[in-house]
Amino acid sequence: MSSQSHLLRYPRRVFLRAILRYGGRLLMRLLTRPTISGMENLPTKGPVILVGNHVAMLEAAMMVVFAPYQVELVGTGEIPLDPRYKWAVQSYGYIPIQRGAVDRDALSTAVDVLKQGGVVGIFPEGGIWESAAKKGKSGVAWLSSQSGAPIVPIGFGGIDGALAAAFKLKRPAVTMNIGTLIPAINPDTSDKPRKTALEDAASYIMAQVDALIPEADKKRWRRIHDERFELEVQVEQADGNVVEIPAELMIQRPDMLAKFFHRPLMLDVFARNLKLPVQALQALDAETDPNRLADAAEVIVTYLQQVNPHFLTYRFGYDEGGAMQDGIRQLRDLGRWAASQNYRIQIKPIRRYRLRGKDTEFVEDKPGAIPAI
């Protein structure tokens, strides 16, 4: 097969990627204390799919620099890259995929790389909006079934906050545990419908990844339970008198809107990656101008309606993500009404939770705040 007939030639950017890989490995060892185990589980050559858990961008960097061959990463294609590391990612190159939708072009490209004997790296959890384990998507099982490529699970540990610590020269300890090879997925051998068989295979793959994550990380991520959300919304006149909110302008699922605010990475993506003016919603403890709040909500609503309707539902599911999107729209409408009446709005999203083994209830009323423990 000629190079022109490939969707993406593998390997590519050989010289540049070699420099980035070896330079990155040196930096990784200078700035962190990496522990790599299970290298003997990696096959000597592709095709193979490397699958890992995803908390921050550092896992992708570790996969690229410590794997013994060039890894073709599959990553986000529906939102711009974070400008802090955009240059490095674009220099190395990756396969962009539209998450939340069936991106046949990206999937076909990944299959093509594997059929050339290539190595594809993928993080099926699909995002870094929460540290705790998330349900893996079935795309990795589909890639394996279409290409005949086996899978190697990888569990990363010590990642959460490690990049910031590394830049402060604290040399955090990070871990990359490489598991045993999983044979290529063949859903046709199952007595279940093909879709169900692929979903089951994806769950099995992520269970193998989960087993490789250090217990200390899992305990830290999963220490929170009984998590609940509330939203306090108060409309006031200029003299401070509270105004009753009309029934038709009430937030219908206030708990889900509060949860959206208490996942501050979401608004950070809108502000940093997409460069949308949402700063008013990032400062709810100080912002009471209804027009500014409504304007910020409006740009999110427009983006979700016209550009990326799967942004929230992909990350939180159709029920929660849909309720969040409705809540942002309802907040916009409430803000427009309050502005027309010369009122101001006080919004306080509240998060309540307990830590496993403890009876104390912790309360956060400012997204991103860390209560004293």
C-alpha positions in Angstrom: 0.0 0.0 0.0 1.4 3.4 -1.0 1.8 6.2 1.5 -0.8 8.2 -0.5 -3.4 5.6 0.3 -3.1 5.9 4.1 -5.3 8.3 6.0 -2.3 8.9 8.3 1.1 7.5 7.6 2.8 5.8 10.6 5.3 6.6 11.8 5.4 10.3 11.1 7.4 13.3 12.1 10.1 10.8 13.1 13.0 13.1 13.8 10.9 15.8 15.6 9.1 13.2 17.7 12.3 11.5 18.6 13.7 14.9 19.9 10.4 15.6 21.8 10.3 12.1 23.3 13.9 12.0 24.5 13.8 15.6 25.7 10.5 14.9 27.4 11.9 11.8 29.1 14.9 13.9 30.4 12.6 16.6 31.7 10.3 14.1 33.3 13.2 12.5 35.2 14.5 16.0 36.2 11.2 17.4 37.3 9.5 14.3 38.8 10.4 11.0 40.4 8.8 8.5 37.9 8.4 4.8 38.7 7.7 2.6 35.7 6.7 -1.0 36.1 5.7 -3.7 33.7 7.7 -2.7 30.7 8.1 -6.4 29.9 4.4 -6.5 29.2 4.7 -4.3 26.2 4.9 -6.2 22.9 8.1 -5.6 20.9 6.1 -3.9 18.1 2.6 -2.9 17.0 -0.2 -3.1 16.3 -1.1 -2.4 19.9 -3.5 0.0 21.7 -2.2 1.6 24.9 -5.1 2.4 27.2 -4.8 4.6 30.4 -6.7 6.4 33.0 -7.0 10.2 32.7 -6.7 12.8 35.4 -4.4 15.4 33.9 -2.3 15.9 30.8 0.8 14.3 32.4 -0.4 10.8 31.7 -0.3 11.4 28.0 3.2 12.8 28.3 4.3 9.8 30.2 2.8 7.4 27.8 4.6 9.1 24.9 8.0 9.5 26.4 8.3 6.1 28.2 6.8 3.8 25.6 9.6 2.1 23.6 8.0 3.2 20.3 6.2 6.1 18.7 2.7 6.5 20.1 -0.1 8.1 18.0 -2.4 9.7 20.6 -6.1 10.1 20.2 -7.3 13.3 21.9 -9.8 16.1 22.0 -10.8 17.7 18.8 -14.0 19.5 19.7 -12.4 22.2 21.9 -9.2 24.2 21.4 -6.2 23.0 23.3 -5.1 24.6 26.5 -2.7 27.4 25.5 -0.3 26.3 28.3 0.7 23.2 26.5 -0.8 23.7 23.0 2.6 24.3 21.4 4.0 20.9 22.6 0.9 18.9 21.5 0.7 20.5 18.1 4.4 20.0 17.6 4.1 16.3 18.4 0.7 15.9 16.6 -2.2 13.7 17.4 -5.5 12.3 16.1 -8.2 14.8 17.0 -11.6 13.2 17.8 -15.0 14.9 18.3 -16.0 13.5 21.7 -19.7 13.0 22.4 -20.4 12.2 18.7 -19.5 9.3 16.4 -16.4 10.7 14.7 -15.9 8.1 11.9 -13.0 10.0 10.3 -11.0 9.9 13.6 -11.8 6.3 14.3 -11.0 5.3 10.7 -7.7 7.1 11.0 -6.8 5.3 14.2 -7.7 1.9 12.6 -5.5 2.8 9.6 -2.6 3.5 11.9 -3.1 0.1 13.7 -3.3 -1.7 10.4 0.1 -0.3 9.5 1.5 -2.0 12.6 1.3 1.3 14.6 0.8 2.1 18.2 -2.3 4.1 19.3 -2.6 5.7 22.7 -6.1 6.4 24.1 -7.8 7.4 27.3 -11.3 6.0 27.1 -12.6 8.0 30.1 -12.4 10.9 27.7 -11.6 13.9 29.9 -10.1 15.4 33.0 -13.1 17.2 34.4 -13.1 14.9 37.5 -10.3 13.0 39.2 -12.4 10.0 40.2 -12.9 7.0 37.9 -15.3 7.7 35.0 -17.1 5.3 32.8 -15.0 4.3 29.8 -16.3 4.8 26.3 -16.6 1.8 24.0 -14.5 3.3 21.2 -11.3 1.5 22.4 -13.1 -1.9 22.1 -14.4 -1.0 18.7 -10.9 0.0 17.5 -9.5 -3.3 18.7 -12.2 -5.3 17.0 -11.8 -3.4 13.7 -8.0 -3.6 13.6 -7.3 -6.9 15.4 -4.9 -5.0 17.7 -4.4 -6.2 21.3 -4.6 -3.8 24.2 -2.2 -3.0 27.0 -3.8 -1.4 30.1 -1.8 1.2 32.0 -2.6 2.7 35.4 -1.1 6.1 36.2 -0.7 7.4 39.8 0.4 10.5 41.6 -0.8 12.6 38.6 -3.3 14.9 40.3 -1.5 18.2 41.0 1.9 16.7 39.9 2.4 19.1 37.0 2.1 22.2 39.2 4.3 20.6 41.8 6.9 19.8 39.1 7.0 23.4 37.9 7.7 24.4 41.5 10.7 22.0 41.5 9.1 19.8 44.1 9.8 16.6 42.1 6.5 14.8 42.8 6.5 11.0 42.6 4.5 9.7 39.7 3.7 6.1 38.7 3.1 4.2 35.4 2.0 0.6 35.9 1.8 -1.4 32.7 -0.5 -4.4 32.8 -0.6 -7.7 30.9 -1.7 -7.8 27.2 -5.4 -8.1 26.5 -6.1 -10.1 23.3 -7.9 -8.2 20.5 -11.6 -7.8 21.1 -13.9 -10.0 19.0 -17.6 -9.2 19.7 -18.7 -11.8 17.2 -17.7 -14.6 19.7 -20.2 -13.3 22.2 -23.9 -14.4 22.4 -24.8 -10.8 23.2 -25.7 -8.0 20.8 -22.6 -6.5 19.2 -23.1 -3.1 21.0 -23.5 -4.8 24.4 -20.5 -7.0 23.7 -18.4 -3.9 22.9 -19.6 -2.1 26.0 -18.8 -5.1 28.2 -15.4 -5.3 26.7 -14.8 -1.6 27.4 -15.8 -2.1 31.0 -13.4 -5.0 31.3 -10.6 -3.0 29.8 -11.1 -0.1 32.2 -11.4 -2.6 35.1 -7.9 -3.8 34.2 -6.7 -0.2 34.1 -8.3 0.5 37.4 -6.5 -2.4 39.0 -3.2 -0.9 38.0 -3.9 2.5 39.6 -2.1 2.9 43.0 -4.5 2.3 45.9 -3.5 5.6 47.5 -4.8 7.5 44.4 -8.1 5.5 44.4 -8.6 6.1 48.1 -8.0 9.8 47.6 -10.4 10.1 44.7 -13.1 8.0 46.2 -12.9 9.3 49.7 -15.9 11.6 49.1 -19.4 10.2 49.4 -22.9 11.4 50.0 -22.2 14.4 47.7 -25.1 16.7 47.3 -25.7 20.1 45.7 -27.9 23.1 46.4 -28.3 26.5 44.8 -29.3 29.6 46.7 -30.6 32.3 44.4 -31.8 35.7 45.8 -33.0 38.7 43.9 -32.8 42.0 45.6 -33.8 45.6 45.1 -31.2 48.3 45.3 -32.2 48.9 49.0 -31.6 45.2 49.8 -35.2 44.1 50.0 -35.7 40.6 48.7 -37.9 40.1 45.6 -39.9 37.0 45.0 -38.8 35.2 41.8 -41.7 34.5 39.4 -42.5 30.8 39.1 -41.7 30.7 35.4 -38.2 32.0 36.0 -37.2 29.6 38.7 -34.3 27.2 38.1 -35.9 23.9 37.5 -32.9 21.7 38.6 -30.9 23.9 40.9 -28.8 21.0 42.2 -27.5 20.3 38.7 -26.6 24.0 38.1 -24.8 24.0 41.4 -22.9 20.9 40.4 -21.9 22.6 37.2 -20.4 25.5 39.2 -18.7 23.1 41.5 -16.9 21.5 38.6 -14.8 24.6 37.9 -12.8 23.0 35.2 -15.9 23.4 33.0 -15.9 27.2 33.2 -12.1 27.2 32.9 -12.4 25.4 29.5 -14.9 28.1 28.4 -12.6 30.9 29.5 -9.1 29.5 28.8 -9.5 27.2 25.9 -12.5 28.7 24.1 -11.7 32.3 25.2 -15.3 33.1 26.0 -16.2 35.9 28.4 -17.6 33.8 31.2 -15.7 35.5 34.1 -18.8 36.7 35.8 -19.9 33.1 36.4 -16.4 32.3 37.8 -16.8 35.0 40.5 -20.3 34.3 41.9 -19.2 35.3 45.4 -18.6 38.8 44.1 -20.7 39.3 41.0 -24.3 40.5 41.5 -24.9 42.4 38.2 -27.7 40.5 36.5 -26.6 41.7 33.0 -23.1 40.4 33.4 -24.3 37.1 34.7 -26.8 36.9 31.9 -24.2 37.8 29.3 -21.9 35.1 30.5 -24.7 32.5 30.5 -25.7 33.6 27.0 -22.3 32.9 25.5 -22.4 29.4 27.0 -25.9 28.8 25.7 -25.0 29.9 22.2 -21.9 27.7 22.2 -23.9 24.7 23.3 -26.7 25.3 20.8 -24.6 26.2 17.8 -21.2 24.7 18.2 -20.9 21.8 20.6 -24.3 20.4 21.8 -22.6 17.4 23.4 -20.2 19.4 25.6 -22.1 18.7 28.9 -24.0 15.6 28.0 -20.8 13.8 27.0 -19.2 14.6 30.3 -22.1 14.2 32.7 -24.7 12.1 30.8 -27.9 13.1 29.2 -29.9 13.6 32.4 -27.4 15.7 34.4 -25.7 17.4 31.4 -29.1 18.3 29.9 -30.3 19.7 33.3 -27.1 21.8 33.5 -27.6 23.2 30.1 -31.2 24.0 30.9 -30.1 25.6 34.2 -27.6 27.9 32.4 -30.3 29.0 30.0 -32.8 29.6 32.8 -30.1 31.6 34.7 -29.7 33.8 31.6 -33.5 34.4 31.4 -33.6 35.2 35.2 -30.7 37.6 34.8 -32.4 39.4 31.8 -35.6 39.9 33.8 -33.7 41.1 36.9 -31.8 43.6 34.8 -35.0 44.9 33.3 -36.3 45.6 36.8 -33.0 47.1 38.1 -32.5 44.3 40.6 -29.4 42.5 41.5 -28.8 38.7 42.0 -27.0 36.8 44.6 -26.1 33.2 43.6 -24.5 30.7 45.9 -23.8 27.2 44.7 -23.4 24.8 47.7 -21.7 21.5 47.8 -22.1 19.1 50.7 -20.2 15.9 51.2 -18.7 13.5 53.7 -15.4 11.6 53.8 -15.6 7.9 54.1 -15.1 6.8 57.6 -16.0 10.2 59.0 -19.4 11.6 60.2 -18.5 15.3 59.7 -20.3 17.0 56.8 -18.2 19.4 54.8 -19.8 22.4 53.1 -18.4 24.4 50.2 -20.2 27.6 49.1 -17.5 28.8 46.8 -16.5 26.5 43.8 -12.9 25.4 44.1 -12.6 26.2 47.8 -11.1 23.5 50.0 -12.6 23.4 53.5 -10.4 22.7 56.5 -10.3 19.0 57.3 
